[in-house]
């Protein structure tokens, strides 16, 4: 005759399962939020790659407007009318919207926390994707990062309730400071989308 489980055995089993669930829930939640952050950063990076590919394949300029203040951050792609084939002296008022990407559409837990360029920390910025593959401003000049010498345009994505400080954004030169920055970015689910003028776009933490 097969023996069944006693009441005590069932209670112990249920208790252990409950304890394991309580322990693992924060870790699972954190992993899901990190996956959301990574997806948002990659979506933003892919929007820029798409703009560059369109410019190179069509032989005409594609503009991108980056606005951290709408829908938790928005990238909108435009063509110009009349058609422009270089980034010099473009009139952004004549842009014809092609496509738009928002952080809110990808994840409600994330937001674009700002940008780094000569235009300033949180203001919107126009990027010009030229048929040559270079990413410039609307006067045909390379964009310079206002916070980090030697870099071009960057945007920042983080958890919507995270406190963002300089260590998340600034360039760190020493190994110790770089490790501190990596730890801080990990805690805030902070990601950087780097858009250099040569088109080597990347998303990283």
C-alpha positions as CSV (number, residue, x, y, z in Angstrom):
1,X,0.0,0.0,0.0
2,X,1.5,3.3,-1.1
3,X,2.1,5.8,1.7
4,X,0.7,9.4,1.3
5,X,2.0,12.7,2.6
6,X,1.3,13.7,6.1
7,X,-0.2,17.0,7.0
8,X,3.1,18.1,8.6
9,X,5.0,17.2,5.4
10,X,2.6,19.2,3.3
11,X,2.8,22.3,5.6
12,X,6.6,22.2,5.6
13,X,6.7,21.9,1.7
14,X,4.3,24.8,1.3
15,X,6.3,26.9,3.7
16,X,9.5,26.2,1.9
17,X,8.0,27.0,-1.4
18,X,6.7,30.3,0.0
19,X,10.1,31.2,1.4
20,X,11.8,30.5,-1.9
21,X,9.3,32.6,-3.8
22,X,9.7,35.5,-1.4
23,X,13.5,35.3,-1.8
24,X,13.5,35.0,-5.6
25,X,10.8,37.6,-6.3
26,X,13.0,40.7,-6.0
27,X,15.7,39.1,-8.1
28,X,13.2,38.1,-10.8
29,X,11.6,41.6,-10.7
30,X,15.1,43.2,-11.1
31,X,16.0,41.0,-14.0
32,X,12.7,41.9,-15.8
33,X,13.3,45.6,-15.3
34,X,16.9,45.3,-16.5
35,X,15.6,43.5,-19.6
36,X,13.1,46.4,-20.1
37,X,15.9,49.0,-19.9
38,X,18.1,47.1,-22.3
39,X,15.1,46.8,-24.8
40,X,14.4,50.6,-24.6
41,X,18.1,51.5,-25.2
42,X,18.3,49.1,-28.1
43,X,15.0,50.4,-29.6
44,X,16.4,54.0,-29.5
45,X,19.7,52.9,-31.0
46,X,17.9,51.0,-33.8
47,X,15.9,54.2,-34.5
48,X,19.1,56.0,-35.2
49,X,20.5,53.2,-37.3
50,X,17.3,53.1,-39.3
51,X,17.6,56.9,-40.0
52,X,21.2,56.4,-41.1
53,X,20.3,53.5,-43.3
54,X,17.5,55.4,-44.9
55,X,19.7,58.4,-45.6
56,X,22.4,56.3,-47.2
57,X,20.0,54.2,-49.3
58,X,17.9,57.1,-50.5
59,X,20.7,59.6,-51.1
60,X,18.8,62.3,-49.1
61,X,19.0,63.6,-45.6
62,X,17.0,62.1,-42.8
63,X,16.4,64.2,-39.7
64,X,15.9,62.9,-36.2
65,X,14.4,65.0,-33.4
66,X,15.2,63.7,-29.9
67,X,12.8,65.0,-27.3
68,X,13.2,63.8,-23.6
69,X,10.1,65.7,-22.5
70,X,7.3,63.8,-24.4
71,X,6.0,60.3,-23.8
72,X,9.0,59.5,-21.5
73,X,11.3,60.4,-24.5
74,X,10.6,60.4,-28.2
75,X,12.7,60.0,-31.4
76,X,10.9,61.3,-34.5
77,X,12.3,60.7,-38.0
78,X,11.7,63.3,-40.7
79,X,12.5,63.8,-44.4
80,X,12.8,67.4,-45.8
81,X,10.6,69.1,-48.3
82,X,12.1,70.0,-50.7
83,X,14.5,67.1,-50.6
84,X,17.9,67.9,-49.0
85,X,21.1,65.9,-49.9
86,X,23.4,67.6,-47.3
87,X,23.1,68.7,-43.7
88,X,24.0,72.4,-44.4
89,X,21.4,75.0,-43.6
90,X,18.4,72.7,-43.3
91,X,15.1,74.3,-42.4
92,X,13.6,71.9,-39.8
93,X,10.2,73.6,-40.2
94,X,9.9,71.8,-43.5
95,X,10.3,68.3,-42.1
96,X,7.9,65.7,-43.1
97,X,7.4,63.1,-40.4
98,X,8.3,59.5,-41.4
99,X,8.2,57.6,-38.1
100,X,8.2,58.0,-34.4
101,X,9.6,55.9,-31.5
102,X,8.8,56.5,-27.8
103,X,10.1,55.1,-24.6
104,X,6.5,54.8,-23.3
105,X,5.6,52.4,-26.1
106,X,8.4,50.1,-25.1
107,X,8.3,50.2,-21.3
108,X,6.2,52.2,-18.8
109,X,8.9,51.8,-16.2
110,X,11.7,53.6,-18.1
111,X,12.2,57.2,-19.3
112,X,14.7,59.2,-21.3
113,X,16.4,61.2,-18.6
114,X,18.2,63.6,-20.9
115,X,20.8,64.1,-23.6
116,X,24.4,65.3,-23.8
117,X,25.3,67.7,-26.5
118,X,26.1,71.3,-27.1
119,X,22.3,72.0,-27.0
120,X,22.2,71.2,-23.3
121,X,21.2,68.5,-20.9
122,X,17.5,68.1,-21.2
123,X,16.4,70.0,-24.3
124,X,15.5,68.5,-27.6
125,X,18.0,68.1,-30.3
126,X,18.0,67.7,-34.1
127,X,20.3,65.2,-35.6
128,X,21.0,65.1,-39.4
129,X,21.8,61.8,-41.0
130,X,23.6,62.5,-44.3
131,X,23.8,60.3,-47.4
132,X,27.5,59.8,-46.6
133,X,26.6,58.1,-43.3
134,X,27.8,60.9,-41.1
135,X,25.6,62.2,-38.3
136,X,25.9,65.9,-37.9
137,X,23.9,68.9,-36.7
138,X,21.6,70.9,-39.0
139,X,24.4,73.2,-40.1
140,X,26.6,70.3,-41.3
141,X,28.9,70.3,-38.3
142,X,29.8,67.4,-36.0
143,X,27.8,67.5,-32.7
144,X,30.0,67.8,-29.6
145,X,29.0,66.3,-26.2
146,X,28.8,69.1,-23.7
147,X,29.7,66.8,-20.8
148,X,32.4,64.6,-22.3
149,X,35.2,65.8,-24.5
150,X,35.9,63.8,-27.6
151,X,32.4,62.3,-27.9
152,X,29.5,63.4,-30.0
153,X,25.8,62.9,-29.1
154,X,24.5,60.7,-26.3
155,X,21.0,60.1,-24.8
156,X,20.3,58.5,-21.5
157,X,17.6,56.1,-20.5
158,X,17.0,55.0,-16.8
159,X,14.4,53.6,-14.5
160,X,11.7,56.3,-14.1
161,X,12.1,56.5,-10.3
162,X,15.9,56.6,-10.3
163,X,17.9,59.5,-9.0
164,X,20.3,60.5,-11.8
165,X,23.6,62.1,-10.8
166,X,26.7,63.2,-12.6
167,X,28.4,59.8,-12.1
168,X,25.8,58.2,-14.4
169,X,26.6,60.6,-17.3
170,X,30.1,61.9,-17.1
171,X,33.2,60.3,-18.6
172,X,35.3,58.5,-16.0
173,X,39.0,58.2,-16.7
174,X,40.3,55.9,-13.9
175,X,39.6,52.2,-13.4
176,X,38.2,52.8,-9.9
177,X,35.8,55.6,-11.1
178,X,34.7,53.5,-14.0
179,X,33.8,50.6,-11.7
180,X,31.9,53.0,-9.4
181,X,30.0,54.3,-12.5
182,X,29.2,50.8,-13.7
183,X,27.8,50.0,-10.3
184,X,25.7,53.2,-10.2
185,X,24.4,52.6,-13.7
186,X,23.4,49.0,-12.8
187,X,21.4,50.1,-9.7
188,X,19.5,52.8,-11.7
189,X,19.1,50.6,-14.8
190,X,20.9,53.5,-16.5
191,X,21.8,53.0,-20.2
192,X,23.6,55.2,-22.7
193,X,22.9,55.4,-26.4
194,X,26.0,56.8,-28.1
195,X,25.6,58.4,-31.5
196,X,29.1,59.3,-33.0
197,X,29.3,61.3,-36.2
198,X,30.8,58.2,-38.0
199,X,27.6,56.2,-37.4
200,X,29.0,53.6,-35.0
201,X,25.9,53.7,-32.9
202,X,25.8,51.6,-29.7
203,X,23.8,51.1,-26.6
204,X,25.6,50.2,-23.4
205,X,25.4,50.4,-19.6
